[in-house]
Amino acid sequence: MKVLMDTDCLIKLTKSKLKELVCRNFSVIIPQVVKEEVIDNAEEHPDAMIIKGNIETGLLSINKKQSSAQKGEDAVFTIFQQGKFDAVCSDDKRFIKRLRLFDIPYITPSVFIAILLKKGKLTIKEAHKKLDSLSPFVSEDEYNAIKLVLDNWRI
């Protein structure tokens, strides 16, 4: 699955230590402006160094298509419409409303846990641990929705 990720989602996945697992199981691409927001504008931040390393090792890719957008969400929106992506990854409520309006498929950070569980890339125990590590960074509603999925999971 080829996904285009915004700054919000990328940072939350990094802080929760889920990003590497997601990047190993999905083709994750970020626009240049997201790279600038995350790395170039916060170079001393530990998350920025981790993400920079992911780009250098090829775990995370930068989209080659140009966008005149000044914000990551706008660039993601424009590039999604130009390219062959399966979904947009975001946790920004306003941006998600926009994606819904244009019928663009999206994945929130916690939904990755459910997808990875379904694909057999996580055990149920690992999925619960990953959700707990993500919980400080997502809304209570998002946490509870995925917790319900995990609590009712049947193999």
N, C-alpha and C positions, 0 to 999 in steps of 0.2 A: 504494500500500500504506500503510495507516494503522497506525503502530506506537506503542507506549507504552514509554518509555525510563526506566531507573533511573539513579541517580546514577553508579554505577560505569562504566556504558557511556558516559554523557554526558561524563564527565571524560576517559576514555581517547580518545574520538573527538576531543575538543577538543585535548588535548595532542598528538595525532598529526596535527592539522590536517586531519582527515577529516570533521569535523562538518558543515561548510557543504555539502560535496558530498552527504553523506547527507541532510541536511535539504532540499536542492533536489530530490532524487529520491524522497523518501518524505515522507509526512505524519507528522512527529514530534511527539508530545505527551508532556509530562511532568506528573506530579501536582504539586500545590502544595507538598507536603512535599519533593519533589526540588528544586524551586526554592529552598526555604528552606535545604536542605542545601548546595546548590551556590553560591547567591548571597548570601542573607541572612546565613549563618553564616561567610562567607569573602569579604566585600565587597572587601577590598583585594587579593585574589589576582587575578593577570592572567586566569586562566581564568574566574573569576566575571564579570569585566567583559565578556569576549567573549560569554559565554552570555547575560548581561543584554542586550547589544546585539542578539543574535539574537532574543530575545523581543520587544524593542522594535520590530524591523523586521518581525516576523511570520514569520521563518524557522523559529522554534521556538514551539510553542504550549503553554499551560498548560491542563490539563484543568479543566473547570468543575465536574465532579461532586465532591462532598465525600467525604472519607474521614477516619475518625477515627484512622487509622494514624499512628504516630509515626515510622516508618522508611519510607524510599523504596520498598524492595522490597515491604513489606506494602501500601502504597498502590497500587503498580503491580498487584499481585495482585488486590486488591479491585476496582479500577477496570476492569481487564481483564474481569472477570466481569460487570460492569454494562454495559459499552459494546460498541461494534462496532469492535473492533480486530482486525487480522490477525495480529499477533505482539507479543511482549514482547521488548525489547532489554536484555540484561544480560550481564555477564561474571563475575558472582558465582557461584562453584561451588555453594554451599549453596542459593542461590535457584534456580539451574538445576535442581538435583535436585528441588526442590519443583515447579517448572514441569513437569518430566517426569512426576512422580507424578500430576499433575492433567491431563496430556495437553494442555498449553498450548504452542502453537508459540512458539519463541524464536529470536532472532538474536543472535549474539555480534558484537563489533566487527569482527573479521576477516572474518566471513561477508559483511558488507556489501560488501567488496571483490569477492568472487566474484559476488555478485548484480549489482553495478554493471558488472562485466566482461561478464556474460551479457546484460545489458540494452543493451550497447553504449555505456555511459556512460564507460567507461575502456578504454584500449588495454591490451594485455598489458604493455607497458613501464610505463605509468602504474600499473597494478595492482601490479607488483613494487615500484615506488617507494613506493606507499601502504602496502604490507605492511611494507616496511623501516621506514617512519616509525612504524608501529604496534607493531613488534616489541618495543620496550622495555617496553610496557605490557600485553602479553598473555603467556599461558603458552607454554612451548616447544611443547607439544602442539598448541595452537591455531595457532601460527605455522606449524609443520611441516605440519599438515593443509591449510591454505590454500596454502602454498608448493607442496605436491604438486599441488593443483588447478591452480595457475598454471603449473607446470612441464609439465603434461600437457595444457594448454589447446589445443584445436583450434578454429579458426574455422569 
